[in-house]
Amino acid sequence: MKAALAGVLLAIATIVLMLAAGEVVLRLAGYRPPTLIDPSVRGTYRFAPGAAFDYVGYHPGSPEEFRVPARLNSSGFKDRDYPAERPHPGTSRVLVLGDSYVAAMEVRQREAFHKLLEERLNTEDPLGSGSYEVIALGRGNLAQRQQLEWLREYGPIYRPDVVLLVFFCGNDIMENSPALFGRAGLYGRFMLQVAARKVALYNRLFAVRSSRLNGLLAYRAAVLYATHLYLFDRQVTRAQLESPDAEVYQTPPPPEWLDAWSTTAGLLWRIKSEAEGQGASFALSVLSGPQVMSEVTQERLERGRTGIDLLQPERWVMEWSAENRVAALSLGSALRAAGVEKVFWRYDAHLTPFGNRVVADALYPFLLRVLRERPVGLGRPEPPMSPSLRRQPPATPTAAAHR
């Protein structure tokens, strides 16, 4: 009896020592349990003219990686306000169109790639223009259809020399298709419910808030639960947990995705025509998400599933650019060379401050070439209305405007 009791006490002591050792190792390593983004945080994001809020990320249930004070300008974009009149007659202007990667909510305004471009242009003055302005019109969950409207709205006011569209291969094509975008919306709403359950479980399991080990184990358990929810809830299927965005990489592409690309190509042509009609040159930069940049991720996906081509959407855009004589730059090689883990936030998947700088450095010589090669016949038409009479873009009151 005494021997059995001694064995039990020894086992307990061993477990306690192991837990204590784990706690010490985590503290020495600097590990801190994450703060998971609660789904309710989206209600604090107001993408409206003059709005101000703290931005902590778009993916509820994922660890909080940053907290950025965001202030939108009088038009509802994360950029400073620009007057219609140029500071100097020779000022060169670039209008940047895009989605959440242009909005750059994850970094401070001065760290966004378009502001870094503007700063470098004004510092180096490579064209002898005296001054440069890089104006950003970007908002998440909106693709070329809305970007065309922005160009029609703000192009005649700002009269840019170049219109640069930042195309995100991860979901721009999907967002141009009402049917596919509707499916993505259903998925997004379902994942909000999953995130709420994940956060609730994490908070319940993380009982000893001062313990790093408890926090680590609680987080790992919550991740396992959320990613394998179909094992714990019979009403949930594995297919429900798979994002429909990934279908753009299937080969051969499903018919609905070919239709979506056809629509996208038509919208790109209309944006090109609108820009040139306003006297501006049109250019494209192509950005793929981290799921395309990482070789490890690509190998994992290809091992688990055949018929996957992660460069397919980028190839469509680059081929369209070549066929329509549009200057285009793929940002993939520059981002890969810099290191995927450095240029993208691990969980949020948008560009870090360093990633924005890499993009700015890659775009700088490309943008200079586009500015230098502007056709002689292109001019700057006079604005058709006073800036005070311009219409505001449709405001999006919640985080549905940012992915």
Secondary structure, 3 states (H helix, E strand, C coil): CHHHHHHHHHHHHHHHHHHHHHHHHHHHCCCCCCCECCHHHHHHCCECCCCEEEECCCCCCCECCCCEEEECCCCCCCCCCCCCCCCCCCCEEEEEEECHHHHCCCCCHHHCHHHHHHHHHHHHCCCCCCCEEEEEEECCCCCHHHHHHHHHHHHHHHCCCEEEEEEECCCHHHHCCHHHHHHHHHHHHHHHHHHHHHHHHHHHHCCCCCCHHHHHHHHHHHHHHHHCHHHHCCCCCHHHHCCHHHHHHECCCCHHHHHHHHHHHHHHHHHHHHHHHCCCEEEEEEECCHHHHCHHHHHHHHHHCCCECCCHHHHHHHHHHHHCCCEEEECHHHHHHHCHHHHECCCCCCECHHHHHHHHHHHHHHHHHHHHCCCCCCCCCCCCCCHHHCCCCCCECCHHHCC
